[in-house]
Amino acid sequence: MTPFRPFFSLIAFSVLAVGPAVAAPTANPLEDHVRSANSRFKDVSVAVAEGYAPIPCVSGNDGGAMGIHYVNSKYLADDAIAIDHPEAVMYEPQPDGKLLLVGVEYITFKGPASLEGHLFSYFGAPNRYGLNPYYELHVWAWKANPKGTFVDMNPMVSCDAMGDMSH
């Protein structure tokens, strides 16, 4: 036996032991479900054809944005939560005028509410949208949010391409 054999065995063991720890994290199952159920909205004309209408781009006071929400008033009024029929679809405006799908938002006026075990956030009134108190859950399924998949504002999203038309 060579004197290096134990050393190489130790290296091989170390690589095998560390391998799983450095593997890429898996996506959240709800994020995966949302993405597969709503990928049709990559084309904003599909959202429009399904009854969604835009509201101005929403930016946060401390940076980041939610983007332009295309809201379906029928889904907003029914209080039902269906993974493939979000109340709002969110797009980030691009400098070339195109809209990039970044996420969806589920909204209900009945609560507390949850979707696949994820609790919605509660927003009282008055609020920036002029809505009655409501529960909502953002899912950043197409643009990663370093603050978390379900956090409202995404520092990686911007309304800058909208100029003065954002809020």
Number of C-alpha atoms within 10 A of each C-alpha: 5 6 7 9 10 11 11 11 11 12 12 11 12 11 11 11 11 10 10 10 9 8 8 7 8 7 10 10 10 17 17 14 14 20 20 13 15 19 14 14 21 17 13 19 12 12 20 15 9 12 14 22 16 16 15 14 25 22 21 16 9 8 12 18 23 27 31 28 22 24 22 20 13 11 20 17 12 11 16 16 17 12 19 14 18 25 27 25 28 27 28 27 20 14 12 7 10 13 17 19 24 24 30 29 22 25 24 23 19 11 15 13 20 16 13 9 8 11 15 20 18 16 15 10 11 10 11 9 8 8 12 11 15 20 19 22 23 23 26 25 24 19 17 16 20 10 12 13 20 22 15 20 23 24 17 16 21 24 25 17 16 18 9 9 11 17 16
